[in-house]
Structure formats: C-alpha cells, structure tokens
Amino acid sequence: MRRKIFGPAAAAAVLGLLPQLSGCGAPDGGTGDSGTLRLVAAEYGDTPATSSKTYWDKVTGAFTDANPGIKVEVRLLPWADIDREVSRMVKEGEAPDVALMGSYSDFAAQGKLYSAEELLSVGAEANFLQPLADAGTFDNRLYGLPFVASSRLLFYNEALFTKAGVKEAPKTWSDLKSAAKALRDKGVKYPYALPLGPEEAHAEALIWELSNGGGYADGRGSYSLDSEKNIRTWQWVRDNLVTPGLVGPTAPSKLNRADAFAAFLRGEVGMLNGYPSLAHEAAAKGIGVGTVAMPVSDSLGSGEIPPTVGVADWMVAFNQNGKRAEIGTFLEFVYQDKNLSDFVGRYHLLPATASAARTPAGGGLSRTDEDFLNALRTARLYPVNDPSWVTVSDTIKRNIGRAVEPGGDPKAVLEDMAEKAEKAAAKT
C-alpha cells in the first residue's frame, strides 16, 4: 500500500500554536565543541544589499563566539539551483552538514538525514508550529525542520478597484470575475494575474483547487490531481477568466510568479495571490493593497471555509559526515527567538516556531504579517513529506497551464498529470 501523503493532522491542518515549552539541555551525544560545519542555504535576497550573507555572517559569528571550537562555513545558492545542487552533493558523497532548502523527504527516505529528536532538545522540537511540523514529518519522525513560512492571500490594488468602481473585495468566483471585467474595461493590463508558468504554478493551482473543495490529495491521503472538483475548477478558470481575456496579455502557462509580482508593483495588476513580502514591497512603493482570503466557488457551501495555502522552507541535517553533536548545538542557536526573528524581519516572512510567532515586537510582525500568520494556522501545505512530491510538483508546474488554454481540455490534462503522479509515487 502506498504511503499517505497527508496524515490526519496534516490533512486538516487546522491547529493552533503550541504552548511554549522550555528546553531540557543539549541533545544527547555531547555539546559539539569541535569541528567545522558546512551550511548550504538558499539566497533570499535579490540584491547585494539584501543578500542573506549579512544575516549568516552575523549569526555564525555570534555562534562561534559562543562555541569557539565550532566554525561554520556558509555557501549561498539561488532558489532555482539549491535543491538540485544539494542532491548532486549528496550523491557524490559531499553532502553539507546542514542545508536550508525547499525539500527534504527524498533525503529522509534514503536515510541521509538526522531527525529532530537526534539533534534538538525536547523544548526546541516541540516549539515548531504544528501544521509545519506535520508537513516536516516522514515516517513519524521530524526530519524537515521548518525554518520560515508564508501563507497566501488574495491581493487587490485599492486604487485600481476604486477606478473601476469595484466597491468590495470579491468573496466568490463570480465576484472575482465581475471585478476582473470592470478592471479590464478601465484598461488594467492584468485584471487577474494567473501565474501558471513553471516557476511556481503548483502554488497558484493549489489555491484555486482548494477554493472549490478540491486539492492535491483525497481524504485517504492519496494523490487526487484529476478529481471531479479539480476538473471543474479548471474548466471554470478557462471559460470565465482566460477565454474572455481577463488574465492579461501573457498566457498563464508563460507567466511566472516573479513576473506577476513585478507587474503588481508597477501598478499593472488588479488582483493576484501573494504573500507577506509582496505586501511590504507594495507599501514601500506607495501602493494601497487590500488582502482577503481567496474567493470560493459559487457551488461551495456558504458556511464552508477552505484552507489557505501555506509554504515552508526546511532546515535539514545530513548524517554523512557524522557531526550530530555540532549540528545540534548550531541548530539550537539558530532557532533562538532573536535569531529566527531577525531573519523573519529581514524578509517579511513568518516564523516557524510558536515562541517567535507569539512575540510580534521581537519578530517584526506588522498587522499585515499577523493576518498571514492567522491564515497559516489553518493552512494546507504541499505534500512535501512524500518523496515523490519533487517529481509530482514538477509535473504540475510544467503542465497545469495547458489546462486553461483556450480550447484546451482540463480533464485530459489533469488525467495525464494524475497518471504521472501515480507512477512517481509507485517508485517511492
């Protein structure tokens, strides 16, 4: 029988914050007082001024001051390269000791990682937000340590809404369509930006599917990419947004998230799904932004509130070099509230721990950030704890855009994706 991609808790993912627990000392195996650790981390900045190097220089310097026997070498890689490069390093016997990246379960399935219980004190392990901890669990052990997270809300340009005479934020798909028509009639370039390009189409796709009661998994925790609800979702999007020309001049399959965000910051987008950092960037440019939950399909029950989409980035510890004690000491330091909050504040993300989330002043959380944090508490995350997800997500990213092409066949596209997903799952 195939492994479920969502356990019962992760499938619901409607859990509050954990109570703060005190630590119980260093992990078993010593205090980690010697050696050099190699950390490979994704680059979160987009300019030299915002590079993650500044953060890691500060944190690793403070760590070595507190632990003189342990140095940390940091290598930063672009998000587009890091998962592939770390996989190469592991395969060639050159695994880093620690990596901050977008996946973990394939390494866990291969027995390449230390689990949280091997590295962290009981208090530190219990401090992770529960939906994130659920998503980071493989075979009932926490291998993907959530570091930072974000959730998605629908953004709308308030000035463009006013210009188009749209008085209220959309609550249903019909509302969204009506607003998009009004925006188009006033010359807005992208009434609704629909980024289904290969960069991050799996996020936009899941947002739409959840808003119609669908999603990537069924109630048993198996992939359900071609469910009837999902098929109806993409038929509606094709017929009501794409075909009438309400998504802008770029075909959804060619529009990447970064390009959609850039257009939003130029004032060319009426609506799109975004996350906390975009709200802060827009505010810095003087763009008034409203944020609401993704509108639901008209067929969904009025009392039904679908989960939002949540995304987490994972800290993983490789066992290839046998530095469990040193890694544990380092991670206990990195996950201190002051250090995690510093990173969160720099990039306007959400902290992955209950204690950092409970201290907005220390974490630099604004009112907007709090809205996203509340959304994260009921979020549905990708099935990252299934080793096949890397392959399945790539299938979604490269194919879902075809489902909404004028004249395209959503049912055929989703059935083809589902067949590929089942084949990928069967290999794990």
Buried (B, 14 or more C-beta within 10 A) or exposed (E): EBBBBBBEBBBBBBBEBBEBBEBEEBBEBEBBEBBEBBBBBBBBBEEEEBBBBEBBEEBBEBBBEEBEEBBBEBBBBEBEEBBEBBBEBBEEEEBBBBBBBBBBBBBBBEEBBBBBEBBBBBBBBBBBBBBBBBBBBBEEBBBBBBBBBBBBBBBBBBBBBEBBEBEEBBBBBEBBBEBBBBBBEBEBBBBBBBBBBBBBBBBBBBBBBBBBBBBBBBEEBBBBBBBEBBBBBBBBBBEBBBBBEBBBEBBBBEBBBEBBBEBBBEBBBBBBBBBBBBBBBBBEEEBEBBBBBBBBBEEBEEEEEBBBBBBBBBBBBBBBBEBBBBBBBBBBBBBBBEBBBBBBBBBBBBBBBBBBBBBBEBBBBBEBBBBBBEBBBBBBBBBBBBBBBBBBBBBBBBBBBBBBBEEBBBBEBBBBBBEBBBEBBEEB
